[in-house]
Amino acid sequence: MWLVILSLAAAITTAVWYSKADDDKYMLWFLGLMLWGASIMVFVDHAIPFILEGGGEFFEMTTEATVLGVVMLTVALIVWEVVLILKDPKGVLFKRKQTNTSETKH
């Protein structure tokens, strides 16, 4: 289930990023990149045992797998929020000094 949760979140993030790509001040590309990376990692984690063991269960539909998917999505969102706060696209935390061009001319 964690593969489904992460892949769905990555697809939604990519669609939103693509619609807002001209003004991506909230760094949705970064969130999408993290989610696609995690999705690929989980896919490989599921595919290798499936191939080597000759079949079996590819998608885990258990409560633990669902909780793990939600936790992984939450961690990705927290990392994205920290990076976004440090980047501060609206200049709320780190006030940017605006220079007056008339004062700088001599």
KEDO-60985 format. One record per residue (C-alpha): residue number from 1; x, y negated, z. Coordinates in steps of 0.02 Angstrom, whole numbers, plus 50000, padded with zeros to 5 digits. Last residue first. Layout:
// KEDO-60985
+-----+-------+-------+-------+
|   i |    px |    py |    pz |
+-----+-------+-------+-------+
| NUM |     X |     Y |     Z |
...
+-----+-------+-------+-------+
END
This chain:
// KEDO-60985
+-----+-------+-------+-------+
|   i |    px |    py |    pz |
+-----+-------+-------+-------+
| 106 | 51302 | 47014 | 49687 |
| 105 | 51167 | 47143 | 49650 |
| 104 | 51126 | 47266 | 49789 |
| 103 | 50989 | 47159 | 49864 |
| 102 | 50891 | 47142 | 49702 |
| 101 | 50897 | 47330 | 49673 |
| 100 | 50812 | 47370 | 49838 |
|  99 | 50870 | 47538 | 49897 |
|  98 | 50746 | 47659 | 49969 |
|  97 | 50816 | 47761 | 50110 |
|  96 | 50745 | 47935 | 50117 |
|  95 | 50661 | 47984 | 50277 |
|  94 | 50707 | 48162 | 50320 |
|  93 | 50558 | 48246 | 50397 |
|  92 | 50422 | 48176 | 50284 |
|  91 | 50521 | 48156 | 50124 |
|  90 | 50386 | 48234 | 50016 |
|  89 | 50497 | 48373 | 49947 |
|  88 | 50573 | 48417 | 50117 |
|  87 | 50708 | 48540 | 50057 |
|  86 | 50733 | 48600 | 50236 |
|  85 | 50545 | 48615 | 50259 |
|  84 | 50527 | 48709 | 50095 |
|  83 | 50668 | 48828 | 50140 |
|  82 | 50586 | 48863 | 50308 |
|  81 | 50415 | 48885 | 50226 |
|  80 | 50485 | 49007 | 50097 |
|  79 | 50568 | 49110 | 50234 |
|  78 | 50404 | 49113 | 50330 |
|  77 | 50306 | 49163 | 50174 |
|  76 | 50426 | 49306 | 50138 |
|  75 | 50413 | 49364 | 50319 |
|  74 | 50223 | 49361 | 50309 |
|  73 | 50223 | 49462 | 50148 |
|  72 | 50336 | 49592 | 50228 |
|  71 | 50222 | 49599 | 50382 |
|  70 | 50066 | 49617 | 50274 |
|  69 | 50145 | 49758 | 50173 |
|  68 | 50204 | 49846 | 50332 |
|  67 | 50029 | 49833 | 50406 |
|  66 | 49957 | 49912 | 50249 |
|  65 | 50087 | 50051 | 50250 |
|  64 | 50052 | 50086 | 50434 |
|  63 | 49864 | 50093 | 50403 |
|  62 | 49890 | 50222 | 50267 |
|  61 | 49863 | 50219 | 50080 |
|  60 | 50040 | 50260 | 50026 |
|  59 | 50052 | 50247 | 49837 |
|  58 | 50167 | 50372 | 49752 |
|  57 | 50106 | 50531 | 49839 |
|  56 | 50182 | 50689 | 49773 |
|  55 | 50283 | 50716 | 49618 |
|  54 | 50440 | 50815 | 49587 |
|  53 | 50543 | 50776 | 49743 |
|  52 | 50675 | 50680 | 49645 |
|  51 | 50552 | 50580 | 49541 |
|  50 | 50435 | 50529 | 49683 |
|  49 | 50583 | 50504 | 49800 |
|  48 | 50662 | 50381 | 49676 |
|  47 | 50499 | 50294 | 49627 |
|  46 | 50440 | 50235 | 49799 |
|  45 | 50599 | 50145 | 49853 |
|  44 | 50622 | 50086 | 49673 |
|  43 | 50448 | 50008 | 49679 |
|  42 | 50484 | 49935 | 49852 |
|  41 | 50641 | 49847 | 49788 |
|  40 | 50551 | 49786 | 49632 |
|  39 | 50411 | 49715 | 49739 |
|  38 | 50534 | 49633 | 49859 |
|  37 | 50623 | 49549 | 49713 |
|  36 | 50456 | 49496 | 49639 |
|  35 | 50405 | 49421 | 49807 |
|  34 | 50568 | 49328 | 49831 |
|  33 | 50566 | 49259 | 49654 |
|  32 | 50385 | 49207 | 49670 |
|  31 | 50423 | 49113 | 49831 |
|  30 | 50570 | 49026 | 49749 |
|  29 | 50471 | 48980 | 49593 |
|  28 | 50336 | 48911 | 49707 |
|  27 | 50461 | 48776 | 49758 |
|  26 | 50334 | 48653 | 49829 |
|  25 | 50394 | 48515 | 49713 |
|  24 | 50351 | 48617 | 49560 |
|  23 | 50287 | 48474 | 49452 |
|  22 | 50291 | 48536 | 49272 |
|  21 | 50274 | 48717 | 49328 |
|  20 | 50102 | 48693 | 49407 |
|  19 | 50005 | 48821 | 49303 |
|  18 | 50157 | 48934 | 49297 |
|  17 | 50182 | 48923 | 49484 |
|  16 | 50001 | 48972 | 49517 |
|  15 | 50014 | 49121 | 49400 |
|  14 | 50181 | 49174 | 49474 |
|  13 | 50114 | 49161 | 49651 |
|  12 | 49963 | 49268 | 49605 |
|  11 | 50074 | 49401 | 49524 |
|  10 | 50195 | 49403 | 49670 |
|   9 | 50053 | 49419 | 49797 |
|   8 | 49979 | 49564 | 49698 |
|   7 | 50149 | 49648 | 49686 |
|   6 | 50182 | 49627 | 49872 |
|   5 | 50012 | 49697 | 49924 |
|   4 | 50016 | 49841 | 49799 |
|   3 | 50192 | 49894 | 49846 |
|   2 | 50145 | 49883 | 50030 |
|   1 | 50000 | 50000 | 50000 |
+-----+-------+-------+-------+
END
